[in-house]
Amino acid sequence: MAFDSLSDKLQNVFKSLRSKGLLTEADVRSAMKEVKMALLEADVNFKVVKQFVNSATERAVGADVMNGLNPAQMVIKIVHEEMIALMGEAAELPLKSPSEMTILMMAGLQGAGKTTTAAKLAGKFKSAGRRPLLAACDVYRPAAMEQLRVNGEKVGVPVFVKEGAKDAVALAKEARDLALREGHNLLIIDTAGRLQIDETLMQELVDIKRETDVNETLLVVDAMTGQEAVNVSKTFDEKVGIDGVILTKLDGDTRGGAALSVRSVTGKPIYYAGMGEKLSDLEKFVPDRMASRILGMGDILTLIEKAESELDEAKAREMEQKLRKAEFDFNDYLESMSQMKKMGGIASILSLLPGIGKSQMSQLNDAVDDQRLKRIEAMIFSMTPKERANPSLLNPGRKNRIAKGAGVDIGEVNRLVKQFEQAKKMMKQMPGMMGKKGRRGGFQLPF
């Protein structure tokens, strides 16, 4: 999960502070030294770490903090605020009015996820009411054109592809002219990546930018490369000029070095973060929410937004009514699993809840095991329609038949039935966690 390693280390530092009660200046400085080591091990830029720790320490040893009612909590609050300041304010990708066309150019090294991110962006803006066109302008890697075409189909966005073309600049101009003719108000140009930075790549990007009047140049960088992501960002900005950054593979970055360094070093905003392989897994980068995740405080707002965007509101309302009347059955259980898949799975949901770090996640391994969810589905699909609608019918003979049909041990079926009954009781007592316009819906976790 994102930031796991850094989050666990920082939580240990804060746990130690809380155990002390009143703090001395030596306690604070010792804690900040540990914070410094944690950030350096997370591959955060050294200059950024030095500035961060100096600023946080200066504030934390102040009289108001040391003499406060809860000095440990004040120190944590200061670290949280300084971390937000490090990543800057949340920035909106500036687009022209819908009556005009905005041109975005994607840049980055090969393997950073640039082509996939272009499709993710197109899908996101299409959902927001824009009329995007994707332009495949990587003339060096034929697979890139096909990849963009396939991903464009998945998000329902047209893709301009010209097989065999050799001139990326001419392609980009042709795509711009087509977009204008066909009434698109957003053109996203996917450009070639390289295994390393070279002058040919840079000049091609400069030429495309000049010839097509690009409005925003977005650099796509792999968050898992840590310090290297910062170096790449600096070089692209110096050679081409970038307007913002999109971090990919942040869900696999247990350290967090890139997320905490890029803005501070380059001065460029991070617009989005790729949090998974699905084309819907592109989140707006909100510094205060990211800081909360890093410090183990969770990110309930993002979880609610995910629920509101991914879940069917009518189904959620219907399920809530069933729960209130104790009519929740295995068909609803399947539906709740389907809803969780839309939100990225149980692990994705739990990662946004407060206090769920790596150690806690290891204790929930059985619950977040996607393979187990598949076995649960197999068991439910092995039931007859009557059994799904009326779980009280499940006697030992029926359970044996279900186990054989699903290819699992009878103990798995017994465990499922027991967990189902427990979930049913719990959900009857709990209000829904999905809120929209003051109404709470019936989203539930089937474990």
N, C-alpha and C positions, 0 to 999 in steps of 0.2 A: 504493500500500500504506500501511497505518497507520504513522504516525510517520516516513515516509521522509525528509522534509526535516530534521526535528530530529535524527533518528538519524545522518544523514550528517554534519551539522555537528559533533555531539558526537564522532563517531568521528575526525574530522579533528583535533579538539582533543587527544584522547587519543593519537593517532598522533604528534603533535608532542611530547607529554610523554615518550612511550616512547623517542623518538630522542635524548633528552638525557642519559640515564643518571642521574647524580646531579642532584637538583633543588635550586634555591635557593628561598628564600621568594618572590623576585620572579617566578620561573618559575611557581610555584603561583598566585600572585595574578593573573598575566597569563592563565593558563589559565582561572581562575575568571571573569575578566572576559569571556572568549570564551563560556564556558558561559552567563553571564548574558545576553549578547546573543542567543545561540541560543534561549534560553527566551523572551525577550521577542518575538523574531521569530516564535516558535511560538504567540504570542497567549496565553501564560500570564499570569495576573493579576500585576500589578506587585508588589503586597505579598507575594504568594506567592514570586515570584522573589527579592525582597530577602531574605526570611527564609531561603530555601533556600541562596542563595549565601553569606550570612553564616555560617550554621551549618556548611556544608561547608568553607568557607575556614578557619574557626577550628579545625576538626578536622585539616584537611590540612596546616596549617603547624606542627603539633605536632612535638616532638622525635622521637617514635617513628616518625613517617612520614618525616621528612627524613633520619633516620639509618638507615632500614631498608634491607634488601637490595634491595628493588624498590620504590622510592618512587612511581614512576609508577603501578604496579599498585595500590598502597595508596590513591592519590588516586582512581583509578577505582572502587575498592571503596567508598570513602566516598561518592562521588557516587551510586553505586548504592543504598547504604543510605539516604541522605537522600531519594532519589526514592521509595523504598518508604514511608518515613515520611510523605512528603507525601501519598501516596494512601491511607494508612491500612491497616488490616489487612483481609484478605479477610473479607467478611461474608456469612453465610447469610441468605436471606430467611426470616424467622421465620413458620412456619406452625403452626397448632394441630395437635393429634393427629388422625389420620385419622378418629376417631370424632366429631370436631367439624367445623364448617364455618368455613373461613377466607375472609374477604372482602377482595379486593384492588381498589383503585380506580386506574385509569390516568388520569393527568392530563398536560397538555402543550399546546404550541401546535400549530396546524394545520401539517401537513407534517413533523412531527418523526418520524413513523413509529409513532405510538401504537397505531393499530388493528392494524397488522401485528405489532407487538411483543406485543400482548395475545394474539394467536393463537399466536405463538412460545412464549410462557410457558405457555399452556394445553397445547400439545403436549409441552413439556418435562416438565411436572408429570404429565401423563397417562402418559408413559413411565416416570415414577418411581412409578407406582401410585396416583396421586390420581384422583378422579372430578370433573373440572372442568366448569363451565358458563360459557359466555361470554355476557355481557349487552350488547346493542347499545343504548346509551343516548345516542347522539348524535342528537338530534331535529332538528338544524339542517342536517345534511348527509346527505341520503338515501343517497348513494353509500357513506357510511361503514357503514351497516347492511348493505348488500349486500356490501361488501368483507369485513366481519367474518364474514358468513354463508358466503361462498365460502372464506375462509381457515380457518374452523372445520371445514368439510367436508374440507379438505385434510389437517388434522391429526387428523381423526376425533373432534372435540369438538362437542357440541350447542351451538347458539346461540339465545338467547332474543331474538326479533325481533318487534316489534309495529309494523307499517306504519301510518303516519299519526299516530302518537302525538306529542303536543306537550309532555308534562310529563315531563322526564327523571327527576325525583325519584320520581314515581309509578312510572315504568318500573323504576327500580332496586329499589324495594320489592317490586314484583310479581316481578321476577327472583329476589330473595332468597327470597320465599315459595315460588316454584316449585322452587328449588334444595333447599330444606329438605324439601319434599314428595317430591321424586324421589330423595332420598338422595345428592345431590352434597356433597362435602366441600371444594370450592373454587369460589368464585364470583369471576369476573374481570369488573369493570364497565368498559366502554369509554365514556369521556365525550367531550363535544364539545371541539374545539380552536378556537382563534381565530388570526387572523393577527397579533394583538397582544393583550397582556393587557388585560382590561377588567373592570369591577366585576360585570357580569352573569355572566360566566364564573366568576369567583371565588365569587360567592354561590351559584351552582348547585352547585359542587363542595362548598362548606361544607354545604349542605342535604343533598346525597346522603350525605356522610360521616356527618352526624348521624343521619339517618333510617334508614340501613341498618346502622349500627354497623360501619363499615369498620375492618378491623384494620390494614391497611397502605395508605398512599397513596404510589403510585410515580410519580415524575415522569419522563417520557420526554423527553429533550433530544437535539437534533441535535449530535453532536460537531463537525461541520464548521463550526458557527457560532462556535466558539472562545470568546472572552470573553463573547459574548452568552449562551451557554449558562449561564455562571456567574451573570449578572445575572437571567436567567429563573428559575434555581433559587432564588436569594435571594428574589425577589418571591413566588413560589409558596409558599415556606416561611413567609414572613411573613403572607400573606393566608389560606392554607388550612392549612398545616402538612403537610409531606411527611416520609415516613419513610425514603425512599431514592431513588436515581436509577438509571435505565437509560440508558446512552449508546447512541444509534443511529448508524449510518453511520461507525463508527470505522474500518472498512476503507478508507474514502475520505478520512480525516483525516490528511494528511501532516504536520500541525504538532503536534498533541497538547495544545493549550492547555486544552481542556475536561477531558480525562482527568487532567491534572496540577493543575487548579485547583479543581474542584467540591468535592471532599472537604474540602480545606483551608479554603475560604471558607464553605461551608455547614455543615460538621460532619456531613453526612449521608453514609452509605456508598453506594458505587456497587456495585449488586448484579450487574448484567449488562452486557455490551457486544454490540451488534449488529454482526456482522462480515461481513454479506452480505445479499443479497435473499431467499435461500431461507429457508423457514420453520424450517429446522434450524440456521440461522446465528445462534445466540444463545449466547455464551460467558459462563461465570461470570467476573466481573472479579476477577482475582487480582493485587494490586499488585506482588508480587515478579516475577511473570512478565511483567507489562506493562513494568516497569522494565528487565528483561533485553532485551525487544524493542526498547525505545527506545535502549538502549546498544549494540545490535547483537550481543547475546549469544545471540539466538535464544530459542526457547521449546519445548524438546524435550518437556517434560511435557504441554503442551497437544496437541502433535502425537501423542504416544502415546495420550492420552485420546480424541482424534478417531478414531484408528485402531481403538481398542478398541470405540468406540460405533458406528462407521459400517461397519466391515468385517465380512464374514461369516467367522467364525473357522474354520468347517469348510472353506470354500473356501481360506482362507489356508493352512491346514495341508496341504491337498491340493496346492496350488501349491508349497509348500516342498518336498514330497516330489518333485515333478516336477523342480524345479530341481536338487536333489541328484543326481538320476539323469540329468540333461541331457535331459529329455523336454519341455522348455518349447517350446511352439509358438505360432503366431499366434492360436489360440483363447485361450490363456492371456494373450497380449499384449493382446487385446481386454478380457479380464476385468480385467487390472491397470489399464487405462484407465478402466474402469467404476468400480473401487474409488477411483481418484483423484478422479473426478467427485463421488463421495459425500463426499469429504473437502474439496471446494471447488476442485479443480483443482490443477495443478502449481504455479501462482503462489502459491496459498494455502499449499501445503506448504513451498515454498522460503522463504516469508516467515518461517517459524517456525524455520528452520535458522540456526545461529550464523554471523555474518559476512556474511549476504546482505543488503546494503544496496542503495540505488538504483543505484549504479554497477555492482555485481555483477549485479544483476537485468538491467541493460541488456545485459550481455555474454551473458546467458542468454535473451535475447529470443526467439530462434528456438525454444528448448526449451519456453518457457512460452506460446507462441502457441497459443491455443485453436483458432484457425482451422486451424493445422497439424494439431492433434489430430483435427479433423474430416476433414481430407484423409487422415490415416492410417487412420481408420475406414473411409472410402470405399474405400481401396485394399484393405484386408483383406476387406471385404464383397464386393469384386470378384473375390476368389480363389474357387476351387472348394473344397469341404470337404477334398478330398485335398491341395490345395496348402497350406491352412492347417495341416493336421496334419503335413505333411511339406514344410517350406520348401526342402529340397534339390531339389525338382522344378522350382523356378522358373528355367527357362532363358530366354534372350532373347525367344523367341516368346511364352511365357506372360506375361512381364513387360510386353511390348507390349500384349497383350490386357487386362491388369489396368489399365495406364495409361489406355487408351481407356475402359474401363468406369468408372473413377473420375474421368475428366475431368482428368487431370494429365499432366505431362510424364514421359517414361520415366526421366529423371534422378531424379524424386521416388521412383519405385518402387525404383530401385537404391539410393538413399540409405536408404530404409526397411529394405531387406533387410540392408544393411551395419550399420545401427544395431541391428537385431534381433540379429544375430550377436554384436555387441559387448556388448549387454545380456545376452545369454544366457551369455557367458563371464564377465562381471562378476558376475551373480547366482549363478552356480555357485560362485564363490569367497567371496561375502559372506553372512554370516548375515542373517536377516530383521531388519527394524527395528521390527516390531510385537511388543511383549512383553506377556504376560499370565500372571500367577501363575508367573513364572519361565520360561515357555515362549516361544520366539521363533517368530513366524510368517513367512509368505512374502510380505509386502507389497513391491512393487517399483515403481520409477519407469521407465516405458517411454520413455526418451530417451537 
